[in-house]
Amino acid sequence: PAHAPFDKILITAAAPEIPSPLLQQLKKGGHLVIPLGHGNTQQMIRLTKTAEQDFRKEVFDDFSFVPMLKGLA
């Protein structure tokens, strides 16, 4: 957070939900890419921040990533 806001944030571990602190650290027009979901398969999600609390969501294919550990977002 000390270096936010960021143009891009790339997560390389599967998350069951999108960590809200990461969304807050994006600048307007910034992108967050994250494998989202439970179990062995996740969907790759790209969020683009369009306004302070608004995001455009794009969903891509299914992937398999290791799970994100709690407390690391």
N, CA, C and O of each residue as an XYZ file, in Angstrom:
292
protein
N       0.798     -1.217      0.000
C       0.000      0.000      0.000
C       0.842      1.284      0.000
O       0.380      2.328     -0.462
N       2.055      1.209      0.509
C       2.886      2.411      0.607
C       3.234      2.981     -0.763
O       3.519      4.173     -0.877
N       3.216      2.152     -1.800
C       3.577      2.602     -3.147
C       2.369      2.735     -4.063
O       2.531      3.004     -5.253
N       1.170      2.554     -3.539
C      -0.059      2.640     -4.338
C      -0.327      4.096     -4.695
O       0.186      4.988     -4.019
N      -1.097      4.364     -5.712
C      -1.863      3.421     -6.522
C      -1.017      2.822     -7.638
O      -0.047      3.425     -8.097
N      -1.406      1.617     -8.067
C      -0.683      0.862     -9.073
C      -1.426      0.858    -10.404
O      -2.655      0.904    -10.446
N      -0.659      0.803    -11.487
C      -1.231      0.647    -12.828
C      -1.727     -0.776    -13.039
O      -2.767     -1.002    -13.658
N      -0.959     -1.739    -12.509
C      -1.281     -3.156    -12.713
C      -0.937     -3.941    -11.460
O       0.051     -3.666    -10.780
N      -1.787     -4.933    -11.172
C      -1.515     -5.894    -10.105
C      -1.774     -7.272    -10.685
O      -2.857     -7.534    -11.210
N      -0.782     -8.159    -10.595
C      -0.883     -9.520    -11.117
C      -0.751    -10.498     -9.958
O       0.268    -10.522     -9.269
N      -1.788    -11.302     -9.749
C      -1.802    -12.304     -8.680
C      -1.526    -13.668     -9.312
O      -2.132    -14.022    -10.324
N      -0.617    -14.427     -8.717
C      -0.243    -15.725     -9.287
C      -0.580    -16.883     -8.352
O       0.052    -17.939     -8.410
N      -1.573    -16.682     -7.495
C      -2.084    -17.751     -6.635
C      -3.607    -17.668     -6.649
O      -4.176    -16.578     -6.686
N      -4.258    -18.823     -6.618
C      -5.720    -18.873     -6.676
C      -6.330    -18.249     -5.428
O      -5.925    -18.547     -4.304
N      -7.303    -17.388     -5.643
C      -7.993    -16.740     -4.521
C      -9.470    -17.105     -4.563
O     -10.061    -17.130     -5.642
N     -10.084    -17.391     -3.411
C     -11.509    -17.708     -3.386
C     -12.375    -16.473     -3.641
O     -13.525    -16.590     -4.065
N     -11.810    -15.280     -3.380
C     -12.508    -14.018     -3.629
C     -11.450    -12.952     -3.910
O     -10.269    -13.144     -3.619
N     -11.876    -11.850     -4.469
C     -10.941    -10.773     -4.788
C     -10.686     -9.964     -3.516
O     -11.622     -9.411     -2.939
N      -9.431     -9.890     -3.075
C      -9.121     -9.123     -1.854
C      -9.393     -7.628     -2.070
O      -8.795     -7.011     -2.952
N     -10.282     -7.054     -1.277
C     -10.646     -5.647     -1.452
C      -9.467     -4.686     -1.270
O      -9.454     -3.638     -1.916
N      -8.470     -4.993     -0.416
C      -7.330     -4.077     -0.325
C      -6.596     -3.909     -1.666
O      -6.054     -2.842     -1.954
N      -6.586     -4.964     -2.471
C      -5.927     -4.856     -3.781
C      -6.718     -3.948     -4.705
O      -6.126     -3.178     -5.463
N      -8.029     -4.019     -4.660
C      -8.863     -3.147     -5.492
C      -8.644     -1.685     -5.112
O      -8.614     -0.814     -5.980
N      -8.496     -1.422     -3.841
C      -8.288     -0.054     -3.364
C      -6.938      0.501     -3.810
O      -6.764      1.717     -3.894
N      -5.979     -0.387     -4.096
C      -4.637      0.049     -4.465
C      -4.466      0.299     -5.963
O      -3.398      0.733     -6.397
N      -5.504      0.030     -6.757
C      -5.441      0.290     -8.198
C      -5.756      1.744     -8.495
O      -6.618      2.348     -7.856
N      -5.048      2.305     -9.474
C      -5.422      3.645     -9.921
C      -6.485      3.530    -11.002
O      -6.659      2.455    -11.576
N      -7.197      4.604    -11.291
C      -8.219      4.602    -12.332
C      -7.562      4.220    -13.649
O      -6.529      4.774    -14.023
N      -8.171      3.264    -14.349
C      -7.611      2.720    -15.586
C      -6.670      1.553    -15.342
O      -6.194      0.934    -16.294
N      -6.392      1.239    -14.067
C      -5.495      0.143    -13.712
C      -6.164     -1.210    -13.861
O      -7.391     -1.316    -13.885
N      -5.330     -2.254    -13.960
C      -5.812     -3.624    -14.166
C      -5.373     -4.520    -13.015
O      -4.253     -4.411    -12.517
N      -6.268     -5.401    -12.604
C      -5.967     -6.471    -11.656
C      -6.274     -7.777    -12.358
O      -7.392     -7.982    -12.832
N      -5.278     -8.677    -12.431
C      -5.461     -9.999    -13.034
C      -5.288    -11.016    -11.918
O      -4.295    -10.996    -11.190
N      -6.289    -11.927    -11.789
C      -6.284    -12.863    -10.668
C      -6.995    -14.158    -11.059
O      -8.060    -14.110    -11.675
N      -6.413    -15.337    -10.707
C      -7.141    -16.598    -10.863
C      -8.121    -16.738     -9.698
O      -7.713    -16.765     -8.537
N      -9.401    -16.825    -10.012
C     -10.434    -16.756     -8.989
C     -11.237    -18.047     -8.939
O     -11.725    -18.525     -9.963
N     -11.371    -18.613     -7.727
C     -12.210    -19.789     -7.558
C     -11.664    -20.752     -6.528
O     -10.529    -20.620     -6.067
N     -12.493    -21.728     -6.171
C     -12.155    -22.770     -5.199
C     -11.776    -24.041     -5.941
O     -12.065    -24.189     -7.129
N     -11.130    -24.954     -5.234
C     -10.842    -26.269     -5.793
C      -9.668    -26.269     -6.767
O      -8.757    -25.447     -6.674
N      -9.718    -27.217     -7.706
C      -8.602    -27.422     -8.622
C      -8.609    -26.511     -9.834
O      -7.606    -26.418    -10.541
N      -9.723    -25.837    -10.087
C      -9.841    -25.015    -11.293
C     -10.335    -23.620    -10.935
O     -11.260    -23.459    -10.139
N      -9.705    -22.613    -11.536
C     -10.108    -21.233    -11.332
C     -10.329    -20.574    -12.693
O      -9.829    -21.048    -13.713
N     -11.077    -19.484    -12.694
C     -11.234    -18.673    -13.897
C     -10.296    -17.483    -13.784
O     -10.172    -16.870    -12.724
N      -9.635    -17.165    -14.897
C      -8.773    -15.990    -14.906
C      -9.661    -14.766    -15.094
O     -10.439    -14.691    -16.045
N      -9.538    -13.810    -14.183
C     -10.354    -12.604    -14.170
C      -9.449    -11.392    -14.381
O      -8.372    -11.302    -13.790
N      -9.891    -10.465    -15.226
C      -9.204     -9.178    -15.345
C     -10.208     -8.084    -15.000
O     -11.250     -7.956    -15.644
N      -9.883     -7.302    -13.981
C     -10.702     -6.166    -13.588
C      -9.988     -4.892    -13.996
O      -8.784     -4.746    -13.781
N     -10.734     -3.973    -14.583
C     -10.206     -2.660    -14.930
C     -10.975     -1.632    -14.114
O     -12.205     -1.597    -14.153
N     -10.259     -0.802    -13.380
C     -10.902      0.200    -12.530
C     -11.360      1.368    -13.418
O     -10.542      2.052    -14.033
N     -12.665      1.578    -13.470
C     -13.233      2.628    -14.310
C     -13.573      3.894    -13.517
O     -13.648      4.983    -14.087
N     -13.777      3.752    -12.223
C     -14.045      4.860    -11.305
C     -13.652      4.392     -9.914
O     -13.238      3.245     -9.746
N     -13.773      5.244     -8.929
C     -13.297      4.915     -7.584
C     -13.833      3.583     -7.060
O     -13.086      2.829     -6.438
N     -15.107      3.279     -7.298
C     -15.700      2.031     -6.819
C     -16.295      1.190     -7.946
O     -17.087      0.285     -7.680
N     -15.934      1.466     -9.192
C     -16.494      0.737    -10.335
C     -15.388      0.026    -11.106
O     -14.295      0.556    -11.302
N     -15.711     -1.200    -11.541
C     -14.749     -2.023    -12.257
C     -15.430     -2.714    -13.429
O     -16.595     -3.103    -13.341
N     -14.700     -2.862    -14.519
C     -15.162     -3.677    -15.645
C     -14.505     -5.051    -15.475
O     -13.296     -5.147    -15.265
N     -15.310     -6.104    -15.566
C     -14.833     -7.468    -15.331
C     -14.808     -8.241    -16.644
O     -15.780     -8.238    -17.400
N     -13.677     -8.906    -16.904
C     -13.553     -9.809    -18.048
C     -13.175    -11.183    -17.511
O     -12.327    -11.294    -16.626
N     -13.799    -12.224    -18.041
C     -13.560    -13.599    -17.598
C     -12.916    -14.369    -18.743
O     -13.393    -14.329    -19.877
N     -11.824    -15.071    -18.434
C     -11.096    -15.852    -19.422
C     -11.219    -17.340    -19.100
O     -12.054    -17.725    -18.282
N     -10.425    -18.156    -19.715
C     -10.509    -19.606    -19.559
C     -10.252    -20.069    -18.135
O      -9.943    -19.285    -17.239
N     -10.396    -21.394    -17.965
C     -10.109    -22.029    -16.685
C      -8.625    -22.352    -16.582
O      -7.975    -22.680    -17.574
N      -8.101    -22.252    -15.361
C      -6.700    -22.521    -15.078
C      -6.603    -23.225    -13.739
O      -7.588    -23.324    -13.007
N      -5.409    -23.717    -13.420
C      -5.140    -24.308    -12.106
C      -3.939    -23.613    -11.487
O      -2.852    -23.606    -12.064
N      -4.135    -23.030    -10.317
C      -3.084    -22.342     -9.574
C      -3.056    -22.866     -8.150
O      -4.037    -23.442     -7.679
N      -1.945    -22.671     -7.465
C      -1.877    -23.006     -6.047
C      -2.744    -22.010     -5.289
O      -2.903    -20.878     -5.746
N      -3.312    -22.394     -4.142
C      -4.172    -21.472     -3.400
C      -3.393    -20.339     -2.742
O      -2.240    -20.508     -2.347
N      -4.048    -19.173     -2.630
C      -3.483    -18.028     -1.932
C      -3.581    -18.280     -0.434
O      -4.598    -18.772      0.056
N      -2.533    -17.946      0.280
C      -2.536    -18.104      1.716
C      -3.238    -16.919      2.362
O      -3.130    -15.793      1.877
N      -3.950    -17.164      3.443
C      -4.666    -16.087      4.134
C      -3.678    -15.093      4.715
O      -2.601    -15.461      5.185
N      -4.069    -13.808      4.672
C      -3.251    -12.765      5.276
C      -2.166    -12.209      4.382
O      -1.389    -11.359      4.816
N      -2.091    -12.670      3.134
C      -1.030    -12.188      2.252
C      -1.505    -11.136      1.271
O      -0.686    -10.598      0.526
N      -2.780    -10.819      1.234
C      -3.285     -9.829      0.279
C      -3.097     -8.430      0.818
O      -3.461     -7.459      0.156
